[in-house]
Amino acid sequence: MKGIICSVLAVVLLPGCGGGGEGNSPDDTPPDPPPAPVTYTITATVSEDISGEVEGTGEYNEGETAALTATPADWYRFVSWEEGQQEISTSPSLEFTVTEDRELFARFEEIPCEESDGTEAEIGYDWQSSSNQFTITNHNRCDGLFFWAILDTQFLDDPSRQEITPIYLSLSPGESRYMQTKTPEHSKPVLIYSRENGESFEFVNLEHLPDTENQHNPVALLDYEEDHVGQIEREDSQQIGSEWDSYGDCHNFSWLDMENGHYQVAPDPTEEDSFCEISIDDQQSQYPIMFRYYVTDKSQRPIE
């Protein structure tokens, strides 16, 4: 009898004794969660706040590739990446596999004026068309600029309607000046200026037009009493051709040898300031060759 009872108990208790009840199977045990990724912080400082900027800093997972780029500001250049006062690269682009926190230093330096290319002057003005008032600023970092005149080229093909306002204004780098002019309120004025090296240009502000850049077009600056003989240069040795036109006050312009681009300008001492543009049909390119000159009283510029 005892054997029968034990057998029954063995049958009844066997599932519980084996620990194999429902929900406790080894196959149903949830897996351990994956370990959290190890992250590191990549930081970078610059030599001066105004000297440049760095992109690519921040949080990275261990093993990822950090890609940093150092971009200099205007008038600055990139020198090197440094870490712990040790130079690690002279390339503005830096890539490395992240294995730890890193603090980097991007060194920039200011470009000396004597190393600046100086191909253009940086000029800007705030034009108030309703009152014919504007503020002109010399944004060029190194060169002082001398402004001869402001002119309205809207009626360039009609000298009798052309407005020229001599201003004889010197502006040091970074200097601004408030002015008024006679140019019509619906026009955008053009500035005639010279750089310190004697090169002269007309500045055409095109910031109000989409997808355009301001223009600095070379101008031959002539004195009231100065006869000028020269040649309109070409990029090739082809002759200029016979088709040409003039705009502005060009009565003192004449050809000496048109096919080879030789010309003469003989300003009349009694004339007021004048501006002339010669347009030459150039079948070799999309745009005609332009020759511009401005006649003024060059003695108005102070001797530096």
Secondary structure, DSSP 4 states (H G I P E B T S, - for coil): -HHHHHHHHHHHHHHHHTT--TT--GGGSPPPPPPPPPEEEEEEEESSTTTEEEES-EEEETTPEEEEEEEEPTTEEEEEEEETTEEEESSSEEEEE--S-EEEEEEEEEPPGGGS---S--EEEEEETTTTEEEEEE--SS--EEEEEEEEGGGTT-GGG-EEEEEEEEE-TT-EEEEE--S-TTS--EEEEEETTS-EEEEE--TTSTT---EEEE-EEEETT--EEEE---SSS----S-EEEEES-TTEEEEETTTTEEEE---TT---EEEEEEE--TTSSS-EEEEEEEE-GGGSPP-
